[in-house]
Amino acid sequence: MHTLWVRLNAVVFFGLSALLGLSVLAAISKLGHGTRHKPVIRKLKLNKLRSLKPQGGVDRALLSFDIDVDLTPAFHWNIKQLFVYVIASYESNKNPKNEVVVWDKIVQAIDPPEAKKIKQDNVFVKYALVDQANDLRGKDVTLYLVWDHMPLTGFMFIGQQEPKSRTRFTLPLQYVQST
């Protein structure tokens, strides 16, 4: 006859084996996550350059943009929330690659379906496009959307808008005051 300790050992290790099996199934379900779960980006474009001026030894640009994106396809059973943000990227003499977050938003899985669809025109940036020097004038700037999947369990994944569909514009050579 088996002792209490042998029976307890069998029950505990059976439970751990079942937990391991479920963990492996959860990990397998995440394969191909980046290619299957992407938001649908219909529009992300510059609406208006509000100002480009020197401020405290640096160049500072304020702008607004139009955005139309459906984040619903990016959600599945293992996503708690998405951190969505717009990046302005440009090259300068001092730094070959500059990326500045100009707008962000957190969308949670528990939000209603209409909150997962962002369609707004003339969205004013949350954070100014600031260069380390007076180097913004005349620069080619690219706006694109990035989303950070924050899962309930497992690894985080960052996706971004395809390069061919990104918005590009050139800042003026002269400073522009607010309008």
C-alpha positions in Angstrom: 0.0 0.0 0.0 1.2 3.5 -0.8 1.9 6.0 1.9 0.4 9.4 2.2 3.7 11.0 1.0 3.8 8.9 -2.2 0.2 9.8 -3.1 0.9 13.5 -2.4 4.0 13.3 -4.5 2.0 11.8 -7.4 -0.7 14.4 -7.2 1.7 17.4 -7.1 3.8 16.2 -10.0 0.8 15.3 -12.1 -0.4 18.9 -11.5 3.0 20.3 -12.4 3.0 18.2 -15.6 -0.4 19.4 -16.6 0.7 23.0 -16.0 3.8 22.4 -18.1 1.7 21.0 -20.9 -0.7 24.0 -20.9 2.3 26.4 -20.9 3.8 24.7 -23.9 0.4 25.0 -25.7 0.2 28.7 -24.8 3.7 29.3 -26.2 2.9 27.5 -29.4 -0.3 29.6 -29.9 1.9 32.7 -30.0 4.0 31.5 -33.0 3.5 33.9 -36.0 2.1 36.5 -33.7 3.8 39.4 -35.5 2.5 38.5 -39.0 -1.1 37.6 -38.0 -2.1 40.3 -35.6 -1.5 43.7 -37.2 -3.6 46.8 -37.0 -5.2 48.1 -40.2 -3.7 51.5 -40.9 -5.9 53.5 -43.3 -4.3 56.9 -42.9 -1.5 58.6 -41.0 -0.5 61.9 -42.6 0.6 65.4 -41.7 -2.3 67.8 -41.5 -0.5 71.1 -40.7 2.8 72.4 -39.5 1.8 74.7 -36.6 5.2 76.2 -35.9 8.9 75.7 -36.4 11.0 78.0 -34.1 14.1 78.2 -32.1 13.6 77.7 -28.4 16.4 77.7 -25.8 19.2 76.8 -28.3 17.2 74.0 -30.0 14.7 73.8 -32.9 11.1 72.9 -31.9 8.4 72.0 -34.4 4.7 71.6 -33.5 2.4 69.9 -36.0 -0.9 68.1 -36.3 -1.8 65.0 -38.2 -4.7 62.9 -39.3 -5.0 59.3 -38.2 -7.3 56.4 -39.1 -6.4 53.0 -37.6 -8.3 49.9 -36.6 -6.5 48.2 -33.7 -9.1 45.4 -33.3 -7.1 42.8 -35.4 -4.1 43.2 -33.1 -6.0 41.9 -30.1 -6.4 38.3 -29.2 -6.8 36.2 -26.0 -3.2 36.9 -24.8 -3.1 40.7 -25.2 -3.8 42.9 -22.2 -3.2 46.2 -23.9 -1.5 48.0 -26.8 0.8 51.0 -26.4 0.4 52.9 -29.7 2.6 55.8 -30.7 3.5 58.0 -33.7 7.2 58.5 -34.4 8.7 61.4 -36.3 12.0 60.2 -37.8 14.7 62.4 -39.6 18.4 62.6 -40.2 20.7 65.4 -39.1 24.4 66.3 -39.3 24.9 65.6 -35.6 23.0 62.3 -35.5 22.4 60.1 -38.5 19.1 58.7 -37.1 16.7 60.7 -34.9 13.4 59.2 -33.8 11.0 61.3 -31.6 7.7 60.1 -30.2 5.2 62.9 -30.9 1.9 61.2 -29.8 0.9 58.1 -27.9 -2.1 56.2 -26.6 -2.8 53.1 -24.5 -5.7 50.9 -25.7 -6.8 48.1 -23.4 -8.4 44.8 -24.3 -11.3 45.6 -21.9 -12.1 48.9 -23.8 -15.2 48.9 -25.9 -14.8 48.0 -29.6 -15.2 51.7 -30.7 -12.2 52.7 -28.6 -10.0 50.3 -30.6 -10.7 52.3 -33.7 -8.9 55.6 -33.8 -10.2 58.0 -36.4 -9.3 61.6 -35.8 -8.4 64.6 -37.9 -6.1 67.5 -36.9 -4.7 65.7 -33.9 -2.2 68.1 -32.2 1.0 66.3 -31.1 1.4 65.6 -27.4 5.2 66.0 -27.5 7.0 68.6 -29.7 9.4 67.5 -32.3 12.7 68.8 -30.8 16.2 68.6 -32.2 19.3 68.7 -30.0 20.6 71.6 -32.0 19.2 74.1 -34.6 19.1 71.4 -37.2 15.4 70.8 -38.0 15.0 73.4 -40.8 14.8 71.8 -44.3 14.9 68.2 -43.0 12.9 65.4 -44.5 10.6 63.9 -41.8 8.8 60.6 -41.8 5.8 59.9 -39.6 4.9 56.3 -38.8 2.9 54.3 -36.3 4.3 51.8 -33.9 2.4 49.5 -31.6 3.7 47.5 -28.6 1.8 44.4 -27.7 1.7 43.9 -23.9 0.6 40.3 -23.3 -0.9 38.7 -20.3 1.9 36.1 -20.4 5.0 35.7 -22.6 7.2 38.0 -24.6 6.4 41.5 -25.6 6.3 42.2 -29.3 6.7 45.6 -31.1 5.3 46.1 -34.6 5.4 49.1 -36.9 3.9 50.5 -40.0 5.4 49.3 -43.3 8.0 51.7 -44.8 6.2 52.0 -48.1 3.1 53.4 -46.4 4.8 55.9 -44.2 4.1 59.7 -44.5 7.0 61.9 -45.6 7.2 65.7 -45.6 9.9 68.3 -45.6 10.2 71.1 -43.0 10.6 74.6 -44.4 14.0 76.3 -44.6 12.8 79.3 -42.6 11.2 79.4 -39.2 7.4 79.4 -39.1 5.5 81.0 -36.2 2.2 79.7 -34.8 -0.9 80.2 -36.9 
